[in-house]
Amino acid sequence: MRTLQERVAHIEGQMVEQSQAFADIRGGLRRLEQRMDRFDQRMDSLHDKMSRQFVWIVGIQFTTLVAMIGAVLARG
């Protein structure tokens, strides 16, 4: 049978292992949060780009519509 000191030493060893495991988990969560922040920034940038392109498309369509209406009115 183990002595009290051996038991305490064993428990202390387990606590050190658990502390290291929690530190690893915290580090992983930090890295995940950083990746999510970068992803969010890329999505914001993509959203802005798509918004600008949408404005251009609507402008082109409106200009085409005005030109077509002008052509129809000029004929009539």
N, C-alpha and C positions, 0 to 999 in steps of 0.2 A: 504494500500500500504506500502511496505517495505521502510525503510530508506536507504540512500546511504551506511551507515556503514553495515547494514545487508546484502545488496547486495554484497558489497566487501568481507565481511566475508564468504558468501556463495561461491563466486568465489574462494577465497583462499582455502576453504575446498575442492573444486573440484580439484584445482591444486595439493593439497597435495595427494589426491587420485590418480590422474594421475601420479604423480611422483613415488608413491609407485608401481603402476601398471608397469611403465617402469622399475623400479628397479627389480621387480619380473621377467619381461621378460628378462632383462639382465642376471639375475642369472640363469634362465632356459637355455639361450643360452650358458652360460659358462659351465653348466653341460653337455649340449649336445655336446659341443666341446670336453670336456674331455672324454666323452663316445666314440666319434668318433676317438679320438687319441688312446684310448685303443684298439678299434676295428681294427684300422689300424696296430697297433703293432702286434696284433694276426694274422692278414692276412699276414704280412711280415714273421712272424715266420712260419706260415703254408706253405707259398711259398718256404721258404728255406728248410723245411722238404721235401716237394714234389720234389724239385730239387735234393736233395740228393738221394731220393728213385729212381728217374728217372735214375740217373747215375748208381746206382746199377743194375737196371733192364737191362739197355743197356749193361752193363758189363757182366752180366750173359748170355744174349742172344748172345753176341759176342763170349764168351767162348764156349757156346754150338755149335755155328756155326763152330768155328775152330775145335772143337772135332769131329763134324760130317764130316767135310771135311777131317780131318785126318783119320777117320775110313774108308771113301770111298776110299781114296788114298792108304791106307794100304791093302785093299782087292784087289785092281786093279792091 
